[in-house]
Amino acid sequence: MTEKNPADNFPAGYEVPKVWVWEKGNGGQFANINRPIAGPTHDKELPVGKHPLQLYSLATPNGVKVTIMLEELLALGHKGAEYDAWLIKIGDGNQFGSGFVEVNPNSKIPALLDRSTAEPTRVFESGSILLYLAKKFGNAFLPEDHKAQTETMNWLFWQMASAPYLGGGFGHFYAYAPIHIQYAIDRFSMEVKRQLDVLDRHLADNQFMAGDSYSIADIAIWPWYGNLAQGKAYGEAGKFLDVESYKNLQRWTAEIAERPAVQRGRMVNRMHGEPSEQLHERHDASDFDTRTQDKIG
Ligand SMILES: N[C@@H](CCC(=O)N[C@@H](CS)C(=O)NCC(=O)O)C(=O)O
């Protein structure tokens, strides 16, 4: 580590202690749920519905990946992809209930329980869930061709590794931190702009992330980078990062936004935005009907 003058630190005079100590409520939007300890905080069974797949989630970008995938599978005619989507309110700490922790020991949404297997199978981490569902339904949205399948995996893993810079880095320090720290905002804006450029250059020569066909790589990337490209993430972040200038990313974002399964998927477990776009829980395909009528009417 380079030598640092405590007077230059923020707050001025702060010296890094030898051992970090948890001080509850260190500020910021998620101070009430952040904790340095894993495991459940309370006993709470998870509800179980009638379908083979039980999803415990919220319509954050990571959650929306899975509901889009399930709606896409149903649109392809895979009846086994019928699902119950239960709401996990992470702001209220539902992810620390004992039942949820049994499905995801990492206490993060989304978490899936597949009850169609001999023993129920738990699946956590959104990338793992997308791959699990693709394989379960005959490599749906996973190209057979060796090169395209490898590209799909490249971009799926790229998304899993890159989005924490966007959300946990840029989004946190731009929108959620209790103070604006120029060093942090500059560092993560630089990285997110670089990521947007990576996508934009790739999409100049490719219709979708893995080439000609829409895949789980698109389903993973769109809820994060498509949302940002549409100016829907972190308040004024779209303008701040000049997302309009990434023309190929804009083309890809708009094309995917047109898909009916994407429009349905982004409504499920949604607690924010227009009430007509929120479907807090989904237990049947008909649950969308009233929302759609509201939108048209
Ligand atoms: N790498 C995980 C990240 C999941 C994640 O960060 N989920 C957030 C919401 S987007 C969450 O549950 N946060 C609650 C918490 O941190 O306590 C995935 O892709 O599934």
The ligand as a Gaussian input file, in Angstrom:
#p B3LYP/6-31G(d) Opt

LIG

0 1
 N      -24.840000     -12.538000      -8.126000
 C      -26.187000     -12.579000      -7.618000
 C      -26.545000     -11.216000      -7.112000
 C      -27.925000     -11.179000      -6.501000
 C      -28.176000      -9.878000      -5.781000
 O      -27.275000      -9.066000      -5.578000
 N      -29.441000      -9.670000      -5.397000
 C      -29.803000      -8.457000      -4.673000
 C      -30.917000      -7.729000      -5.398000
 S      -30.463000      -7.341000      -7.073000
 C      -30.280000      -8.814000      -3.278000
 O      -30.965000      -9.784000      -3.093000
 N      -29.903000      -8.006000      -2.291000
 C      -30.324000      -8.193000      -0.946000
 C      -29.196000      -8.055000       0.032000
 O      -28.072000      -7.744000      -0.386000
 O      -29.431000      -8.278000       1.214000
 C      -27.137000     -13.020000      -8.735000
 O      -26.893000     -12.662000      -9.881000
 O      -28.119000     -13.741000      -8.462000

